[in-house]
Amino acid sequence: MAKQDSTPAAATPARRKAPPAPGAKRNARPAPPPQPRPAPARAATTRPRPPSGVAARWAGVQRFYRETVAELRRVQWPDRLTTRNLTLVVIGMSVALSAVLGAFDLLMTKLFQWLLHF
């Protein structure tokens, strides 16, 4: 036999509903979930033909030229003194590197000549 609850129904506390929020309507239904929007209807017109190969290539060349000119206008060019100094640095490093490589080449040439005549 199942055990019955000995407490009377009146003795159990009744649950109280939370008071409605200020400005809320009583017995208001919750808002329905949002419906997905239908996709926009496509026009029944025919699609435009893509440009020919030559026209597309020419349009690409024109776009490249416009973008190059726009980029060159944004470059911050160095002044004359900075340009001269950096040019001298490049020339000096080129001369030094060519001297080092020339000396290494001469050393290796002499070494192989000595080894071949040994």
MARBA-3410 file (N, C-alpha, C, O; in Angstrom, 1 decimal):
118
0.8,-1.2,0.0,0.0,0.0,0.0,0.9,1.2,0.0,1.9,1.3,0.7 ~ 0.4,2.2,-0.8,1.2,3.4,-0.9,0.9,4.3,0.3,-0.2,4.4,0.8 ~ 1.9,5.0,0.7,1.8,5.9,1.9,1.2,7.2,1.4,1.6,7.8,0.4 ~ 0.1,7.7,2.1,-0.5,8.9,1.7,0.0,10.1,2.5,0.5,9.9,3.6 ~ 0.0,11.2,1.9,0.5,12.4,2.5,-0.5,12.8,3.6,-1.7,12.9,3.4
0.0,13.0,4.8,-0.9,13.3,5.9,-1.2,14.7,6.1,-2.1,15.1,6.9 ~ -0.5,15.6,5.4,-0.8,17.1,5.5,-2.0,17.4,4.6,-2.1,17.0,3.5 ~ -2.9,18.2,5.2,-4.1,18.6,4.4,-3.7,19.5,3.3,-2.7,20.2,3.4 ~ -4.5,19.6,2.3,-4.2,20.5,1.1,-4.2,22.0,1.5,-3.4,22.8,1.0 ~ -4.9,22.3,2.5,-4.9,23.7,3.0,-3.7,24.1,3.7,-3.3,25.3,3.8
-3.0,23.1,4.2,-1.7,23.4,5.0,-0.6,23.7,4.1,0.4,24.4,4.5 ~ -0.6,23.3,2.8,0.5,23.6,1.9,0.4,25.0,1.4,-0.7,25.5,1.0 ~ 1.4,25.8,1.4,1.3,27.2,1.0,1.1,27.3,-0.5,1.7,26.6,-1.3 ~ 0.2,28.2,-0.9,0.0,28.4,-2.3,1.0,29.2,-2.9,1.5,30.2,-2.3 ~ 1.4,28.9,-4.1,2.4,29.8,-4.8,1.8,31.0,-5.3,0.7,31.0,-5.8
2.5,32.1,-5.0,2.0,33.4,-5.5,2.7,33.8,-6.8,3.9,33.5,-7.0 ~ 2.0,34.4,-7.7,2.5,34.9,-8.9,3.3,36.2,-8.6,3.0,37.0,-7.7 ~ 4.3,36.4,-9.4,5.1,37.6,-9.3,4.3,38.8,-9.8,3.5,38.6,-10.7 ~ 4.4,39.9,-9.1,3.6,41.1,-9.6,4.1,41.5,-11.0,5.2,41.3,-11.4 ~ 3.2,42.0,-11.8,3.5,42.4,-13.2,4.5,43.5,-13.1,4.5,44.4,-12.2
5.3,43.6,-14.2,6.2,44.7,-14.3,5.5,46.0,-14.5,4.4,46.0,-15.1 ~ 6.1,47.1,-14.1,5.4,48.4,-14.3,5.2,48.7,-15.8,6.1,48.5,-16.6 ~ 4.0,49.1,-16.1,3.6,49.3,-17.5,3.2,48.1,-18.3,2.9,48.3,-19.5 ~ 3.3,46.9,-17.7,2.9,45.7,-18.4,1.4,45.5,-18.4,0.8,45.8,-17.4 ~ 0.8,45.0,-19.4,-0.6,44.8,-19.5,-0.9,43.5,-18.8,-0.1,42.5,-18.9
-2.0,43.4,-18.1,-2.5,42.2,-17.5,-3.0,41.2,-18.6,-3.6,41.6,-19.5 ~ -2.7,40.0,-18.4,-3.2,38.9,-19.3,-2.7,39.2,-20.7,-3.4,38.8,-21.6 ~ -1.5,39.8,-20.8,-1.0,40.0,-22.2,-0.4,38.7,-22.7,0.3,38.0,-22.0 ~ -0.6,38.5,-24.0,0.0,37.3,-24.6,1.5,37.6,-24.9,1.8,38.8,-25.2 ~ 2.4,36.6,-24.8,3.8,36.9,-25.3,3.8,37.1,-26.7,3.0,36.6,-27.5
4.8,37.9,-27.1,4.9,38.3,-28.6,5.3,37.0,-29.3,6.1,36.2,-28.9 ~ 4.7,36.9,-30.5,5.0,35.7,-31.3,6.5,35.8,-31.8,7.0,36.8,-31.9 ~ 7.1,34.6,-32.0,8.5,34.6,-32.5,8.6,35.3,-33.8,7.7,35.2,-34.6 ~ 9.7,36.0,-34.1,9.9,36.7,-35.4,9.9,35.7,-36.5,10.6,34.7,-36.4 ~ 9.2,36.0,-37.6,9.2,35.2,-38.7,10.3,35.6,-39.7,10.7,36.8,-39.8
11.0,34.6,-40.3,12.0,35.0,-41.2,11.5,35.7,-42.4,10.4,35.4,-42.9 ~ 12.2,36.7,-42.9,11.8,37.5,-44.0,12.0,36.7,-45.3,13.0,36.0,-45.5 ~ 11.0,36.8,-46.2,11.2,36.1,-47.5,12.3,36.8,-48.3,12.6,38.0,-48.2 ~ 13.0,36.0,-49.1,14.0,36.5,-50.0,13.4,37.5,-51.0,12.3,37.3,-51.4 ~ 14.1,38.6,-51.3,13.6,39.6,-52.2,13.4,38.9,-53.6,14.2,38.1,-54.0
12.3,39.3,-54.3,12.1,38.7,-55.6,13.1,39.2,-56.6,13.4,40.4,-56.6 ~ 13.6,38.3,-57.4,14.5,38.7,-58.4,13.8,39.2,-59.6,12.7,38.8,-59.9 ~ 14.4,40.2,-60.3,13.8,40.7,-61.5,13.8,39.7,-62.6,14.7,38.8,-62.6 ~ 12.8,39.7,-63.4,12.7,38.7,-64.4,13.4,39.1,-65.7,13.3,38.5,-66.7 ~ 14.3,40.1,-65.5,15.1,40.5,-66.7,16.2,39.5,-66.9,16.6,38.7,-66.0
16.8,39.5,-68.1,17.9,38.7,-68.5,19.2,39.2,-67.9,19.3,40.5,-67.7 ~ 20.1,38.4,-67.6,21.4,38.8,-67.1,22.2,39.5,-68.1,22.2,39.1,-69.3 ~ 22.9,40.6,-67.8,23.8,41.2,-68.8,24.9,40.3,-69.2,25.4,39.6,-68.3 ~ 25.3,40.4,-70.4,26.4,39.6,-70.9,27.7,40.1,-70.3,27.9,41.3,-70.2 ~ 28.6,39.2,-69.9,29.9,39.7,-69.4,30.7,40.4,-70.5,30.5,40.0,-71.7
31.6,41.3,-70.2,32.3,42.0,-71.3,33.2,41.0,-72.0,33.6,39.9,-71.4 ~ 33.6,41.3,-73.2,34.5,40.4,-73.9,35.9,40.4,-73.3,36.1,41.2,-72.4 ~ 36.7,39.5,-73.7,38.0,39.3,-73.1,38.9,40.6,-73.3,39.5,41.0,-72.3 ~ 38.8,41.2,-74.4,39.6,42.4,-74.6,39.1,43.6,-73.8,39.9,44.3,-73.2 ~ 37.8,43.7,-73.7,37.2,44.8,-72.9,37.5,44.6,-71.4,37.8,45.5,-70.7
37.4,43.3,-71.0,37.7,43.1,-69.6,39.2,43.3,-69.3,39.5,43.9,-68.2 ~ 40.0,43.0,-70.2,41.5,43.2,-70.0,41.8,44.7,-69.9,42.5,45.2,-69.1 ~ 41.1,45.5,-70.8,41.4,46.9,-70.9,40.8,47.6,-69.6,41.4,48.5,-69.1 ~ 39.7,47.1,-69.1,39.1,47.7,-67.9,40.0,47.4,-66.7,40.2,48.2,-65.8 ~ 40.7,46.2,-66.7,41.6,45.9,-65.7,42.8,46.7,-65.7,43.4,47.1,-64.7
43.3,47.0,-66.9,44.5,47.9,-67.1,44.2,49.3,-66.6,45.0,49.9,-65.9 ~ 43.0,49.8,-67.0,42.6,51.1,-66.5,42.5,51.2,-65.0,42.9,52.2,-64.4 ~ 41.9,50.2,-64.4,41.7,50.2,-62.9,43.1,50.1,-62.3,43.3,50.8,-61.3 ~ 44.0,49.3,-62.8,45.4,49.3,-62.3,46.0,50.6,-62.3,46.7,51.0,-61.4 ~ 45.9,51.3,-63.4,46.5,52.6,-63.6,46.0,53.6,-62.6,46.7,54.4,-62.0
44.6,53.7,-62.5,44.0,54.6,-61.5,44.5,54.3,-60.1,44.8,55.2,-59.3 ~ 44.5,53.0,-59.7,44.9,52.7,-58.3,46.4,53.0,-58.1,46.8,53.4,-57.0 ~ 47.2,52.9,-59.1,48.6,53.2,-59.0,48.8,54.7,-58.8,49.6,55.1,-57.9 ~ 48.2,55.5,-59.6,48.3,56.9,-59.5,47.8,57.4,-58.1,48.4,58.2,-57.5 ~ 46.7,56.8,-57.6,46.1,57.2,-56.3,47.1,56.8,-55.2,47.3,57.5,-54.3
47.8,55.6,-55.3,48.7,55.2,-54.3,50.0,56.1,-54.3,50.5,56.4,-53.3 ~ 50.4,56.5,-55.5,51.6,57.4,-55.6,51.3,58.7,-55.0,52.3,59.4,-54.6 ~ 50.1,59.2,-55.0,49.8,60.5,-54.4,49.8,60.4,-52.9,50.0,61.4,-52.3 ~ 49.6,59.2,-52.3,49.6,59.1,-50.9,51.0,58.8,-50.3,51.2,58.9,-49.1 ~ 52.0,58.6,-51.2,53.4,58.4,-50.7,54.0,59.6,-50.1,53.9,60.7,-50.7
54.7,59.5,-49.0,55.4,60.6,-48.5,56.8,60.5,-49.0,57.6,59.7,-48.5 ~ 57.1,61.4,-50.0,58.4,61.3,-50.6,59.5,62.0,-49.8,59.2,63.0,-49.1 ~ 60.7,61.4,-49.8,61.8,62.0,-48.9,62.3,63.3,-49.6,62.1,63.6,-50.8 ~ 62.9,64.2,-48.7,63.4,65.4,-49.3,64.8,65.2,-50.0,65.3,64.0,-49.9 ~ 65.3,66.2,-50.6,66.6,66.1,-51.4,67.7,65.6,-50.5,68.5,64.7,-51.0
67.9,66.1,-49.3,69.0,65.7,-48.5,69.0,64.3,-48.1,70.0,63.6,-48.1 ~ 67.8,63.8,-47.7,67.6,62.4,-47.3,67.9,61.5,-48.5,68.5,60.5,-48.3 ~ 67.4,61.9,-49.7,67.6,61.1,-50.9,69.1,61.0,-51.2,69.6,59.9,-51.5 ~ 69.8,62.1,-51.1,71.3,62.1,-51.3,72.0,61.2,-50.3,72.9,60.4,-50.7 ~ 71.7,61.3,-49.1,72.4,60.5,-48.0,72.1,59.0,-48.2,73.0,58.2,-48.1
70.9,58.7,-48.5,70.6,57.3,-48.7,71.2,56.7,-49.9,71.6,55.6,-50.0 ~ 71.3,57.5,-51.0,72.0,57.1,-52.2,73.5,56.9,-51.9,74.0,55.9,-52.4 ~ 74.1,57.7,-51.2,75.5,57.5,-50.8,75.7,56.3,-50.0,76.7,55.5,-50.1 ~ 74.8,56.0,-49.1,74.8,54.7,-48.3,74.8,53.5,-49.2,75.5,52.6,-49.0 ~ 73.8,53.5,-50.2,73.7,52.4,-51.1,75.0,52.2,-51.9,75.4,51.1,-52.1
75.5,53.3,-52.4,76.7,53.2,-53.2,77.9,52.7,-52.4,78.6,51.8,-52.9 ~ 78.0,53.2,-51.2,79.1,52.8,-50.3,79.0,51.3,-50.0,80.0,50.6,-50.0 ~ 77.8,50.8,-49.7,77.6,49.4,-49.3,77.8,48.5,-50.6,78.4,47.4,-50.4 ~ 77.5,49.0,-51.8,77.7,48.2,-53.0,79.2,48.1,-53.2,79.7,47.0,-53.6 ~ 80.0,49.2,-53.0,81.4,49.1,-53.2,82.1,48.2,-52.2,82.9,47.4,-52.5
81.7,48.3,-50.9,82.2,47.4,-49.9,81.9,46.0,-50.2,82.8,45.1,-50.0 ~ 80.7,45.7,-50.5,80.3,44.3,-50.8,81.0,43.7,-52.0,81.5,42.6,-52.0 ~ 81.2,44.6,-53.0,81.9,44.1,-54.2,83.4,43.8,-53.9,84.0,42.9,-54.4 ~ 84.0,44.7,-53.0,85.4,44.4,-52.6,85.5,43.1,-51.8,86.5,42.4,-52.0 ~ 84.6,42.9,-50.9,84.6,41.6,-50.1,84.4,40.4,-51.1,85.2,39.4,-50.9
83.5,40.5,-52.0,83.3,39.3,-52.9,84.4,39.2,-53.8,84.8,38.0,-54.2 ~ 85.0,40.3,-54.3,86.2,40.2,-55.2,87.4,39.5,-54.4,88.1,38.7,-55.0 ~ 87.6,39.9,-53.2,88.7,39.3,-52.4,88.4,37.8,-52.2,89.4,37.0,-52.3 ~ 87.2,37.5,-51.9,86.9,36.1,-51.7,87.1,35.3,-53.0,87.6,34.1,-52.9 ~ 86.7,35.8,-54.1,86.9,35.2,-55.4,88.4,35.0,-55.7,88.8,33.9,-56.1
89.2,36.0,-55.4,90.6,35.9,-55.7,91.2,34.9,-54.8,92.1,34.1,-55.2 ~ 90.9,34.8,-53.5,91.4,33.8,-52.6,91.0,32.4,-53.0,91.9,31.5,-53.0 ~ 89.8,32.2,-53.4,89.4,30.9,-53.8,90.1,30.5,-55.1,90.4,29.3,-55.3 ~ 90.3,31.4,-56.0,91.0,31.1,-57.3,92.4,30.7,-57.0,92.9,29.7,-57.6 ~ 93.1,31.4,-56.2,94.5,31.1,-55.8,94.5,29.7,-55.1,95.4,28.9,-55.4
93.6,29.4,-54.2,93.5,28.2,-53.5,93.4,27.0,-54.5,94.1,26.0,-54.3 ~ 92.4,27.1,-55.4,92.2,26.0,-56.4,93.4,25.8,-57.3,93.7,24.7,-57.7 ~ 94.0,27.0,-57.7,95.2,26.8,-58.6,96.3,26.1,-57.8,97.0,25.3,-58.4 ~ 96.5,26.4,-56.6,97.6,25.8,-55.8,97.2,24.3,-55.6,98.1,23.5,-55.7 ~ 95.9,24.0,-55.4,95.6,22.6,-55.2,95.7,21.8,-56.5,96.1,20.6,-56.4
95.4,22.4,-57.6,95.5,21.7,-58.9,97.0,21.5,-59.3,97.3,20.5,-60.0 ~ 97.9,22.4,-59.0,99.3,22.2,-59.3,100.1,21.5,-58.2,101.3,21.3,-58.4 ~ 99.5,21.0,-57.2,100.1,20.4,-56.1,100.5,19.0,-56.5,101.1,18.3,-55.6
END
